[in-house]
Amino acid sequence: MGPIYSRFFAAAAALGITAVAAPLAHAAPAPLDGLFALAPGVCANGAATGSFFRMILPTGNDAGPYLQNSDSRCSDRTVTPLSAGTDGGLISGSFQPQLAAAFDPAGNARSGRVTTPVRFYGVDFATATNPTDPQTGAAAGLPRLFADGGQLTGDLSSLGVTWNNQVFNQGAPKPGGGLPGKTSPVHGTIDGAGNFVIEWTSQIVGGPFNNFTGLWHLAGRYQGSRRPAAAPVPAAPGSVAAQPPGPAPHAAAPAPAQPGVVAVPTAQAAAPAPGISPALASRTVELPRHRHLPDWVVPALIALAVVAAGVFVKADAIAGRKRIRL
């Protein structure tokens, strides 16, 4: 290869042409801050959909056996349906702490921002996300869910349950980052319309339910920021904006489930949870996407490379004429 071409490729490398040719790095999981509006738990034909809770016996695993809740509305009483609280569901990026007076005189839990208090063996239990875990006194991480394509992960170490004048951490991981016993990381899916499903398990440490494990299944629609909508920002060249969620398509009737089987949908088209305004329900959902270079970068780099090559060619010609004179 002649000196002119060697210098041309060296100039192209210096100007970043090789960076254009190289594959773009995969974007890291991005936080989805805002409201994850919860769809209410529904039991029908022996199956549960929406949001619900189960408790695994100390001898069991994710498949059971489970503890029955005598107050469950389901035919399968191991399933306790959940419904959205006054905030409409779980907020990623912000704490929803329990009330200072967390119980009434009968021991019923009073906090109801995340989920509505629900009966469990004669006493209401409730959920909250607390900066300081009430059970251990340890600092907990900010509740946060992250998206990587259609996959969800998260830190819900701050999630706690109040019941019968007692508190139980039911987060994943636990405060401090551990995953003791049958505690498993938060995982789930989300589609382009914001329909999501997340699950995790959290083993109880201490108290009357020591070594029992909560299995949490939350489903609904990601609503994004709770702040008033601002004027739309023009999309960057080459980016693709998700369309606002439209009416859910008519779904085929589900096949009859075997008694006791829990159907776990991966993309449930949920109506906005109670308390969610129509303005919030119609917000555009923008999910993280891979980063792309602006359209003007490649032509500009090529033009600069051509100019640099011309300079080298001219310099080489001048040097040649000088050699001839000598």
NUMAR-76275 format. One record per residue (C-alpha): residue in one letter; z, y, x. Coordinates in nm, 2 decimals. Each point is the difference from the previous one (the first is absolute). Layout:
N
+----+--------+--------+--------+
: aa :     zz :     yy :     xx :
+----+--------+--------+--------+
:  A :      Z :      Y :      X :
...
+----+--------+--------+--------+
//
This chain:
326
+----+--------+--------+--------+
: aa :     zz :     yy :     xx :
+----+--------+--------+--------+
:  M :   0.00 :   0.00 :   0.00 :
:  G :  -0.11 :   0.34 :   0.15 :
:  P :   0.24 :   0.28 :   0.08 :
:  I :  -0.12 :   0.21 :  -0.30 :
:  Y :   0.09 :  -0.27 :  -0.25 :
:  S :   0.33 :  -0.08 :   0.17 :
:  R :   0.10 :   0.37 :  -0.03 :
:  F :  -0.12 :   0.00 :  -0.36 :
:  F :   0.23 :  -0.29 :  -0.11 :
:  A :   0.29 :   0.15 :   0.20 :
:  A :  -0.05 :   0.33 :  -0.19 :
:  A :  -0.02 :  -0.18 :  -0.33 :
:  A :   0.33 :  -0.18 :   0.07 :
:  A :   0.16 :   0.32 :   0.09 :
:  L :  -0.11 :   0.16 :  -0.33 :
:  G :   0.15 :  -0.28 :  -0.20 :
:  I :  -0.32 :  -0.20 :  -0.10 :
:  T :   0.18 :  -0.32 :   0.09 :
:  A :   0.28 :   0.09 :  -0.24 :
:  V :  -0.25 :   0.03 :  -0.28 :
:  A :  -0.15 :  -0.34 :   0.08 :
:  A :   0.34 :  -0.17 :   0.02 :
:  P :   0.15 :  -0.14 :  -0.32 :
:  L :   0.25 :   0.23 :  -0.17 :
:  A :   0.36 :  -0.10 :   0.03 :
:  H :   0.16 :  -0.15 :  -0.32 :
:  A :   0.22 :   0.26 :  -0.17 :
:  A :   0.37 :  -0.07 :  -0.01 :
:  P :   0.16 :  -0.07 :  -0.34 :
:  A :   0.04 :   0.33 :  -0.18 :
:  P :   0.31 :   0.10 :  -0.21 :
:  L :  -0.06 :   0.03 :  -0.37 :
:  D :   0.25 :   0.26 :  -0.10 :
:  G :   0.07 :   0.07 :  -0.37 :
:  L :   0.07 :  -0.19 :  -0.32 :
:  F :  -0.06 :  -0.37 :  -0.04 :
:  A :   0.02 :   0.00 :  -0.38 :
:  L :   0.14 :  -0.33 :  -0.12 :
:  A :  -0.16 :  -0.21 :  -0.28 :
:  P :   0.26 :  -0.16 :  -0.22 :
:  G :   0.07 :  -0.37 :   0.04 :
:  V :  -0.15 :  -0.21 :  -0.28 :
:  C :   0.07 :  -0.37 :  -0.08 :
:  A :  -0.26 :  -0.18 :  -0.21 :
:  N :  -0.11 :  -0.37 :  -0.02 :
:  G :   0.24 :  -0.10 :   0.27 :
:  A :  -0.13 :   0.25 :   0.26 :
:  A :   0.13 :   0.34 :   0.12 :
:  T :  -0.21 :   0.30 :   0.09 :
:  G :   0.08 :   0.36 :   0.10 :
:  S :   0.33 :   0.07 :   0.18 :
:  F :   0.28 :  -0.26 :   0.01 :
:  F :   0.29 :  -0.14 :   0.20 :
:  R :   0.12 :  -0.35 :   0.07 :
:  M :   0.30 :  -0.13 :   0.20 :
:  I :  -0.05 :  -0.30 :   0.23 :
:  L :   0.29 :  -0.25 :   0.03 :
:  P :   0.15 :  -0.04 :   0.35 :
:  T :  -0.16 :  -0.35 :   0.02 :
:  G :  -0.35 :   0.13 :  -0.11 :
:  N :  -0.30 :   0.19 :   0.13 :
:  D :  -0.27 :   0.22 :  -0.14 :
:  A :  -0.10 :  -0.29 :  -0.24 :
:  G :   0.35 :  -0.04 :  -0.13 :
:  P :   0.23 :  -0.12 :  -0.13 :
:  Y :   0.10 :   0.33 :  -0.16 :
:  L :   0.32 :   0.12 :  -0.17 :
:  Q :  -0.04 :   0.05 :  -0.38 :
:  N :   0.09 :   0.34 :  -0.15 :
:  S :   0.17 :  -0.06 :  -0.34 :
:  D :  -0.12 :   0.34 :  -0.11 :
:  S :  -0.37 :  -0.04 :   0.09 :
:  R :  -0.24 :   0.07 :  -0.28 :
:  C :  -0.24 :  -0.27 :   0.14 :
:  S :  -0.03 :  -0.36 :  -0.11 :
:  D :   0.04 :  -0.07 :   0.37 :
:  R :   0.33 :   0.16 :   0.06 :
:  T :  -0.03 :   0.00 :   0.38 :
:  V :  -0.23 :   0.30 :  -0.05 :
:  T :   0.16 :   0.34 :  -0.06 :
:  P :  -0.26 :   0.26 :  -0.11 :
:  L :   0.02 :   0.35 :   0.15 :
:  S :  -0.12 :   0.33 :  -0.14 :
:  A :  -0.05 :   0.34 :   0.16 :
:  G :   0.29 :   0.24 :   0.02 :
:  T :   0.01 :   0.37 :  -0.06 :
:  D :  -0.21 :   0.07 :   0.31 :
:  G :  -0.27 :  -0.23 :  -0.12 :
:  G :   0.05 :  -0.26 :   0.28 :
:  L :   0.04 :  -0.02 :   0.37 :
:  I :  -0.07 :   0.31 :   0.21 :
:  S :  -0.13 :  -0.06 :   0.36 :
:  G :   0.11 :   0.27 :   0.24 :
:  S :   0.31 :   0.12 :  -0.19 :
:  F :   0.34 :  -0.15 :  -0.08 :
:  Q :   0.11 :  -0.06 :  -0.36 :
:  P :   0.37 :  -0.04 :   0.06 :
:  Q :   0.25 :  -0.15 :  -0.24 :
:  L :   0.23 :   0.23 :  -0.20 :
:  A :   0.34 :   0.10 :   0.15 :
:  A :   0.16 :  -0.16 :  -0.31 :
:  A :  -0.21 :  -0.31 :   0.03 :
:  F :   0.18 :  -0.20 :  -0.28 :
:  D :   0.14 :   0.05 :  -0.34 :
:  P :   0.35 :  -0.12 :  -0.09 :
:  A :  -0.13 :  -0.35 :  -0.09 :
:  G :  -0.18 :  -0.03 :   0.34 :
:  N :  -0.35 :   0.06 :  -0.13 :
:  A :  -0.23 :   0.16 :   0.26 :
:  R :  -0.10 :   0.35 :  -0.10 :
:  S :  -0.27 :   0.09 :   0.26 :
:  G :  -0.34 :  -0.01 :  -0.16 :
:  R :  -0.26 :   0.19 :   0.20 :
:  V :  -0.19 :  -0.30 :   0.15 :
:  T :   0.05 :  -0.26 :  -0.28 :
:  T :   0.17 :   0.02 :  -0.33 :
:  P :   0.34 :  -0.18 :   0.01 :
:  V :  -0.04 :  -0.35 :  -0.13 :
:  R :   0.25 :  -0.26 :  -0.12 :
:  F :   0.10 :  -0.28 :   0.24 :
:  Y :   0.28 :  -0.23 :  -0.12 :
:  G :   0.15 :   0.25 :  -0.24 :
:  V :  -0.01 :   0.30 :   0.24 :
:  D :  -0.28 :   0.24 :   0.07 :
:  F :  -0.14 :   0.01 :   0.36 :
:  A :  -0.20 :   0.29 :   0.15 :
:  T :  -0.20 :   0.08 :   0.31 :
:  A :  -0.01 :   0.30 :   0.23 :
:  T :  -0.12 :   0.10 :   0.35 :
:  N :   0.28 :   0.14 :   0.21 :
:  P :   0.00 :   0.17 :   0.34 :
:  T :   0.33 :  -0.17 :   0.07 :
:  D :   0.03 :  -0.36 :  -0.12 :
:  P :   0.30 :  -0.01 :  -0.23 :
:  Q :   0.08 :  -0.36 :   0.08 :
:  T :   0.01 :   0.03 :   0.38 :
:  G :   0.02 :   0.37 :   0.07 :
:  A :  -0.30 :  -0.03 :   0.23 :
:  A :  -0.28 :   0.26 :   0.01 :
:  A :  -0.31 :  -0.13 :  -0.17 :
:  G :  -0.36 :   0.10 :   0.06 :
:  L :  -0.20 :   0.23 :  -0.23 :
:  P :  -0.16 :  -0.22 :  -0.27 :
:  R :  -0.37 :  -0.02 :   0.09 :
:  L :  -0.31 :  -0.21 :  -0.08 :
:  F :  -0.30 :  -0.02 :   0.22 :
:  A :  -0.36 :  -0.10 :  -0.07 :
:  D :  -0.25 :  -0.17 :   0.23 :
:  G :  -0.31 :  -0.04 :  -0.20 :
:  G :   0.12 :  -0.19 :  -0.31 :
:  Q :   0.32 :  -0.13 :   0.16 :
:  L :   0.34 :   0.16 :  -0.05 :
:  T :   0.30 :  -0.02 :   0.23 :
:  G :   0.32 :   0.20 :   0.00 :
:  D :   0.36 :   0.09 :   0.08 :
:  L :   0.23 :  -0.04 :  -0.30 :
:  S :   0.32 :  -0.04 :   0.20 :
:  S :   0.16 :   0.27 :  -0.21 :
:  L :  -0.03 :  -0.19 :  -0.33 :
:  G :   0.34 :  -0.09 :  -0.15 :
:  V :   0.12 :  -0.16 :  -0.32 :
:  T :   0.31 :   0.11 :  -0.20 :
:  W :   0.16 :  -0.25 :  -0.24 :
:  N :   0.35 :  -0.06 :  -0.14 :
:  N :   0.17 :   0.26 :   0.23 :
:  Q :  -0.17 :  -0.16 :   0.31 :
:  V :  -0.29 :   0.09 :   0.23 :
:  F :  -0.25 :  -0.23 :   0.16 :
:  N :  -0.27 :   0.09 :   0.25 :
:  Q :  -0.33 :  -0.14 :  -0.12 :
:  G :  -0.23 :   0.16 :   0.25 :
:  A :  -0.25 :  -0.14 :   0.24 :
:  P :   0.06 :   0.02 :   0.29 :
:  K :   0.37 :   0.05 :  -0.01 :
:  P :   0.14 :   0.33 :   0.13 :
:  G :  -0.05 :  -0.02 :   0.38 :
:  G :  -0.32 :  -0.20 :  -0.03 :
:  G :   0.13 :  -0.36 :  -0.03 :
:  L :  -0.14 :  -0.27 :  -0.23 :
:  P :   0.30 :  -0.23 :  -0.04 :
:  G :  -0.02 :  -0.34 :  -0.17 :
:  K :  -0.28 :   0.00 :  -0.27 :
:  T :  -0.06 :   0.37 :   0.02 :
:  S :  -0.38 :   0.06 :   0.04 :
:  P :  -0.21 :   0.31 :   0.07 :
:  V :  -0.15 :   0.21 :  -0.28 :
:  H :  -0.36 :  -0.10 :  -0.06 :
:  G :  -0.26 :   0.05 :  -0.27 :
:  T :  -0.34 :   0.12 :  -0.10 :
:  I :  -0.15 :   0.32 :  -0.15 :
:  D :  -0.35 :   0.06 :  -0.13 :
:  G :  -0.23 :   0.30 :  -0.01 :
:  A :   0.14 :   0.12 :  -0.33 :
:  G :   0.36 :  -0.02 :   0.13 :
:  N :   0.11 :  -0.32 :  -0.18 :
:  F :   0.26 :  -0.16 :   0.22 :
:  V :   0.22 :  -0.30 :   0.03 :
:  I :   0.29 :  -0.02 :   0.26 :
:  E :   0.24 :  -0.28 :   0.06 :
:  W :   0.29 :  -0.07 :   0.24 :
:  T :   0.32 :  -0.21 :   0.01 :
:  S :   0.34 :   0.12 :   0.11 :
:  Q :   0.30 :  -0.22 :   0.07 :
:  I :   0.33 :   0.12 :  -0.12 :
:  V :   0.27 :   0.02 :   0.26 :
:  G :   0.36 :  -0.01 :  -0.13 :
:  G :   0.15 :   0.02 :  -0.34 :
:  P :  -0.02 :  -0.24 :  -0.30 :
:  F :  -0.37 :  -0.06 :   0.06 :
:  N :   0.02 :  -0.06 :   0.38 :
:  N :  -0.30 :  -0.19 :   0.12 :
:  F :  -0.19 :   0.04 :  -0.33 :
:  T :  -0.34 :   0.17 :   0.05 :
:  G :  -0.17 :   0.26 :  -0.22 :
:  L :  -0.37 :  -0.04 :  -0.05 :
:  W :  -0.16 :   0.33 :  -0.10 :
:  H :  -0.34 :   0.03 :  -0.16 :
:  L :  -0.12 :   0.35 :  -0.08 :
:  A :  -0.33 :   0.08 :  -0.15 :
:  G :  -0.17 :   0.31 :  -0.14 :
:  R :  -0.21 :   0.29 :   0.11 :
:  Y :   0.03 :   0.24 :   0.29 :
:  Q :   0.01 :   0.35 :  -0.13 :
:  G :   0.02 :   0.19 :   0.33 :
:  S :   0.18 :   0.34 :   0.04 :
:  R :   0.23 :   0.12 :  -0.28 :
:  R :  -0.08 :   0.36 :   0.09 :
:  P :  -0.24 :   0.20 :  -0.22 :
:  A :  -0.36 :  -0.06 :   0.09 :
:  A :  -0.15 :   0.26 :   0.24 :
:  A :  -0.37 :   0.10 :   0.01 :
:  P :  -0.21 :  -0.28 :   0.13 :
:  V :  -0.07 :   0.00 :   0.37 :
:  P :  -0.36 :  -0.06 :   0.10 :
:  A :  -0.04 :  -0.35 :   0.15 :
:  A :  -0.10 :  -0.03 :   0.37 :
:  P :  -0.36 :  -0.10 :   0.06 :
:  G :  -0.05 :  -0.37 :  -0.02 :
:  S :   0.33 :  -0.07 :  -0.18 :
:  V :   0.02 :  -0.18 :  -0.33 :
:  A :   0.25 :   0.12 :  -0.26 :
:  A :   0.15 :  -0.25 :  -0.25 :
:  Q :  -0.10 :   0.07 :  -0.36 :
:  P :   0.27 :   0.08 :  -0.25 :
:  P :   0.13 :  -0.31 :  -0.18 :
:  G :  -0.19 :  -0.05 :  -0.32 :
:  P :   0.08 :  -0.23 :  -0.30 :
:  A :   0.07 :  -0.35 :   0.11 :
:  P :  -0.28 :  -0.25 :  -0.08 :
:  H :   0.06 :  -0.25 :  -0.27 :
:  A :   0.16 :  -0.30 :   0.17 :
:  A :  -0.07 :  -0.35 :  -0.10 :
:  A :   0.28 :  -0.18 :  -0.19 :
:  P :   0.23 :  -0.17 :   0.26 :
:  A :   0.01 :  -0.37 :   0.01 :
:  P :   0.31 :  -0.15 :  -0.15 :
:  A :   0.27 :  -0.03 :   0.27 :
:  Q :   0.23 :  -0.30 :   0.05 :
:  P :   0.35 :   0.07 :  -0.12 :
:  G :   0.21 :   0.17 :   0.26 :
:  V :  -0.30 :   0.10 :   0.22 :
:  V :  -0.01 :   0.37 :   0.10 :
:  A :  -0.34 :   0.15 :   0.02 :
:  V :  -0.03 :   0.25 :   0.29 :
:  P :  -0.29 :   0.23 :  -0.05 :
:  T :  -0.15 :   0.15 :   0.31 :
:  A :  -0.16 :   0.31 :  -0.17 :
:  Q :   0.15 :   0.07 :  -0.34 :
:  A :  -0.15 :   0.28 :  -0.19 :
:  A :   0.32 :   0.16 :  -0.12 :
:  A :   0.04 :   0.29 :  -0.24 :
:  P :   0.21 :   0.30 :   0.13 :
:  A :   0.37 :  -0.08 :  -0.01 :
:  P :   0.22 :   0.18 :  -0.26 :
:  G :   0.07 :   0.36 :   0.09 :
:  I :  -0.33 :   0.04 :   0.20 :
:  S :  -0.19 :   0.30 :  -0.12 :
:  P :  -0.38 :  -0.03 :  -0.07 :
:  A :  -0.07 :   0.25 :   0.28 :
:  L :   0.17 :  -0.24 :   0.25 :
:  A :  -0.17 :  -0.30 :  -0.15 :
:  S :  -0.35 :   0.15 :   0.05 :
:  R :   0.05 :   0.10 :   0.37 :
:  T :  -0.25 :  -0.12 :   0.24 :
:  V :   0.13 :  -0.28 :   0.22 :
:  E :  -0.10 :   0.04 :   0.37 :
:  L :   0.06 :  -0.31 :   0.21 :
:  P :  -0.01 :   0.00 :   0.38 :
:  R :  -0.35 :  -0.07 :   0.15 :
:  H :  -0.13 :  -0.06 :   0.35 :
:  R :  -0.07 :   0.32 :   0.18 :
:  H :  -0.36 :   0.10 :   0.07 :
:  L :  -0.14 :   0.26 :   0.23 :
:  P :  -0.15 :   0.31 :  -0.17 :
:  D :  -0.38 :  -0.03 :  -0.05 :
:  W :  -0.08 :   0.29 :   0.24 :
:  V :   0.17 :  -0.16 :   0.30 :
:  V :  -0.26 :  -0.26 :   0.09 :
:  P :  -0.30 :   0.24 :   0.00 :
:  A :   0.19 :   0.26 :   0.20 :
:  L :   0.10 :  -0.25 :   0.27 :
:  I :  -0.36 :  -0.13 :   0.02 :
:  A :  -0.13 :   0.36 :   0.03 :
:  L :   0.25 :   0.08 :   0.28 :
:  A :  -0.10 :  -0.32 :   0.18 :
:  V :  -0.37 :   0.09 :  -0.02 :
:  V :   0.08 :   0.35 :   0.14 :
:  A :   0.20 :  -0.16 :   0.28 :
:  A :  -0.28 :  -0.24 :   0.08 :
:  G :  -0.24 :   0.29 :   0.02 :
:  V :   0.22 :   0.18 :   0.24 :
:  F :   0.02 :  -0.31 :   0.22 :
:  V :  -0.38 :  -0.05 :  -0.01 :
:  K :  -0.07 :   0.37 :   0.09 :
:  A :   0.25 :  -0.02 :   0.29 :
:  D :  -0.16 :  -0.32 :   0.13 :
:  A :  -0.34 :   0.16 :  -0.01 :
:  I :   0.12 :   0.30 :   0.19 :
:  A :   0.16 :  -0.23 :   0.26 :
:  G :  -0.33 :  -0.18 :   0.03 :
:  R :  -0.20 :   0.32 :   0.07 :
:  K :   0.24 :   0.09 :   0.27 :
:  R :  -0.05 :  -0.33 :   0.16 :
:  I :  -0.37 :   0.04 :  -0.01 :
:  R :   0.02 :   0.34 :   0.17 :
:  L :   0.21 :  -0.15 :   0.28 :
+----+--------+--------+--------+
//
